[in-house]
């Protein structure tokens, strides 16, 4: 049986007119809020600031150890502050040396870390809010406890989570677009 086989000859593609007019296509620009950008640094510093305020306010009360949710808030906000500060240092380094933090491995690490930390912070803030409502509204023991400080620490933990959410979503979107 005599069957012919197709042969592929490499042929250079003619230059397209669109590329000549618009220039070569490049990589997508970094959006503000992504790692290594000024917006990302601002988000990281605000996460750090709110988490530190939450820990400081809660730690200055003498009876925060009476509720496990408040201890969990101190732990989660403390971890949040360390995570945000370390990534803020990376952002400062990237901005100073004008490097992009768009490596697939780095984005994956940031996304997983942001996801874990935002979940911990949100859960701790919700648990603390529940205990604060229980103490203030249901038990009417605000005169004995430091309800204002508990509410302030809980609000700062929520603010830290609100600052963490755009970081996580932008990192997740960047990871998905690779």
C-alpha positions in Angstrom: 0.0 0.0 0.0 1.4 3.3 -1.0 0.3 6.1 1.3 1.6 9.6 1.0 2.7 11.4 4.2 2.3 15.1 4.7 5.5 17.1 5.2 5.7 20.2 7.2 8.0 22.9 6.0 8.7 25.7 8.4 7.6 29.0 6.9 8.1 32.3 8.5 4.9 34.1 9.3 4.4 37.4 7.7 4.6 40.4 10.1 1.1 41.5 11.2 0.1 45.0 10.6 -1.5 45.3 14.1 1.7 44.6 16.0 3.6 47.2 13.8 1.0 49.9 14.7 0.5 49.1 18.4 3.9 47.8 19.3 4.7 44.4 20.7 2.3 42.8 23.3 3.7 42.8 26.7 2.9 41.4 30.1 0.0 42.9 32.0 0.9 45.8 34.3 0.8 45.4 38.0 -2.4 46.6 39.6 -2.2 48.8 42.7 -2.6 46.5 45.6 -0.6 43.6 44.2 2.7 42.6 45.9 5.5 44.9 45.0 3.3 48.0 44.3 2.7 51.1 46.3 -0.9 50.1 46.8 0.2 46.7 48.1 2.5 48.4 50.6 -0.3 50.7 51.8 -2.6 47.7 52.3 0.1 45.7 54.2 0.9 48.6 56.4 -2.8 49.2 57.2 -3.2 45.5 58.0 -0.3 45.7 60.3 -1.4 48.9 62.0 -5.0 47.7 62.7 -3.7 44.3 63.9 -1.2 45.9 66.3 -3.9 48.3 67.6 -6.2 45.4 68.2 -3.5 43.4 70.1 -2.4 46.5 72.1 -6.0 47.4 73.2 -6.9 43.9 74.1 -3.6 43.3 75.9 -4.1 46.4 78.1 -7.2 44.9 79.6 -6.7 42.8 82.7 -9.5 40.4 82.1 -9.2 39.5 78.4 -8.0 36.0 79.5 -11.4 35.2 80.9 -12.8 34.4 77.4 -11.1 32.1 75.0 -12.3 34.2 72.1 -10.4 37.2 73.3 -7.2 35.1 73.7 -7.8 33.8 70.1 -8.2 37.4 68.9 -4.8 38.3 70.5 -3.2 35.3 68.9 -4.7 35.8 65.4 -4.1 39.6 65.4 -0.5 39.0 66.6 0.1 36.5 63.7 -1.6 38.9 61.3 0.7 41.7 62.3 3.8 39.5 61.8 2.6 38.3 58.4 1.7 41.8 57.2 4.9 43.3 58.5 7.1 40.7 56.8 5.3 41.2 53.5 5.5 44.9 53.9 9.3 44.6 54.1 9.2 42.5 50.9 7.1 45.2 49.2 9.5 47.9 50.3 12.4 45.9 49.0 10.7 45.3 45.6 9.9 49.0 45.3 13.4 50.1 46.2 15.1 47.8 43.7 12.3 48.2 41.2 11.6 44.5 40.9 8.2 42.8 40.3 7.0 40.1 42.7 5.1 38.3 39.9 6.9 34.9 40.3 4.4 32.0 40.3 5.8 30.6 43.4 5.8 33.9 45.3 2.2 34.7 44.3 1.2 31.2 45.4 2.9 31.7 48.8 1.2 35.1 49.2 -2.2 33.8 48.2 -2.1 30.8 50.6 -0.7 32.9 53.4 -3.3 35.7 52.9 -6.1 33.1 52.7 -5.1 31.5 56.0 -4.4 34.7 57.8 -7.7 36.4 56.6 -9.7 33.3 57.7 -8.0 33.3 61.2 -8.5 37.1 61.6 -12.1 37.0 60.5 -12.9 34.0 62.7 -11.3 35.7 65.8 -13.1 39.0 65.1 -16.4 37.2 64.8 -15.9 35.2 68.0 -14.8 38.3 69.9 -17.8 40.2 68.6 -20.1 37.4 69.8 -18.6 37.5 73.3 -18.7 41.3 73.4 -22.4 41.3 72.6 -23.0 38.5 75.2 -21.2 40.5 77.9 -22.7 43.9 76.9 -26.2 43.2 75.8 -27.2 39.8 77.3 -25.5 39.8 80.6 -25.4 43.6 81.2 -21.9 43.3 82.8 -20.2 46.2 81.0 -19.7 48.0 84.3 -17.6 45.1 85.6 -15.7 44.4 82.3 -14.0 46.6 79.7 -16.6 46.5 77.0 -15.4 49.6 75.2 -11.9 48.1 74.9 -13.2 44.8 73.8 -15.4 46.5 71.2 -12.4 48.6 70.0 -10.1 45.6 69.7 -12.8 43.7 67.8 -13.4 46.6 65.5 -9.7 46.9 64.7 -9.5 43.2 64.0 -12.4 43.6 61.5 -10.6 46.6 59.9 -7.5 44.5 59.6 -9.5 41.8 57.8 -11.1 44.5 55.5 -7.6 45.6 54.6 -6.5 41.9 54.0 -9.4 41.0 51.7 -8.2 43.1 48.7 -4.7 41.7 49.1 -6.0 38.2 49.1 -8.4 38.7 46.1 -5.7 40.4 44.0 -3.2 37.7 44.7 -5.8 35.0 44.0 -6.7 36.7 40.7 -3.1 37.0 39.7 -2.5 33.3 40.6 -5.6 32.3 38.5 -4.5 34.4 35.5 -1.1 32.7 35.3 
